[in-house]
Amino acid sequence: MDRFGKLTLRHAGRLRHIGIGRAHAGKHVLMLIHDTDVTISDTATGEIIRQLTIDPTRDYQPRQRKTPRS
């Protein structure tokens, strides 16, 4: 994971960038991938950091906002 909290994954022949968050920057993670479903967990604690379904129309897979913008 980079210092900005992003991961890179090659899926369907294209690079996908997955936002995790700066709070997790530099951590070692385990990515479990099945088809378009991805589960990312912290290898030290086993905590699930993020679960997502890859959107094939986007290169960057942003984190979901908890509250909508006004």
N, C-alpha and C positions, 0 to 999 in steps of 0.2 A: 504494500500500500504506500502511496506517496505521502508527502508531508502535508498535502491538502485534504487528505481523506478520500481519495479516489482510487478505484481499482480498474484494471483493464483486462478484458476478456475477449478472446476471439470466438465469435459465434456466427455460424453460417457464412464463414469466409470473410467476415468484417470485424473490425475492432469495435468493441462496445466499452464505453466508459461508465462506471457505476459509482455514483456518489454515496459515500458512507457517512461523512461528517468529520470535521477536524478533531473532534473528541477522540476519534479512533485512529488518527494519523500515526503511522509508524508501527502499529500493532501487527503481529503475525496473525493471519486469518486462514480459515479453511473455507473453500467455496465448494459446495455440493451442487452439481448442475445436472438437471434431468430435463431434456428437451429445452423449453424456454423458461423453466422454473429454476430459480437460483436461491440457495440459502447460504448466508455468510455468517460464520461464527468465529469468535475469538478463540484461538488455539490454547491460550493459557487458562481461561476460565470456562470455556464451553458455552458461553453466553451467545445467543443468537442475536447478531447485530442487525441483520436485515434479511427480509425475504421479499422477492420480487419476481414478476414475470417480465421477461425481456420484451420490449416493444420493438418489433423488427423494423419499424419505420424511423427509429431514432438511433443515433450513435451514442448520445449521452442519455443515461438512465437516471434522472434526478431523484432525489429523495422526495417523498410525498410531503406536502405541507400539512401541518396539523390543523391550521386554521386558514380559511380562504382569505385572499386579499380583498380589501374593500375598494 
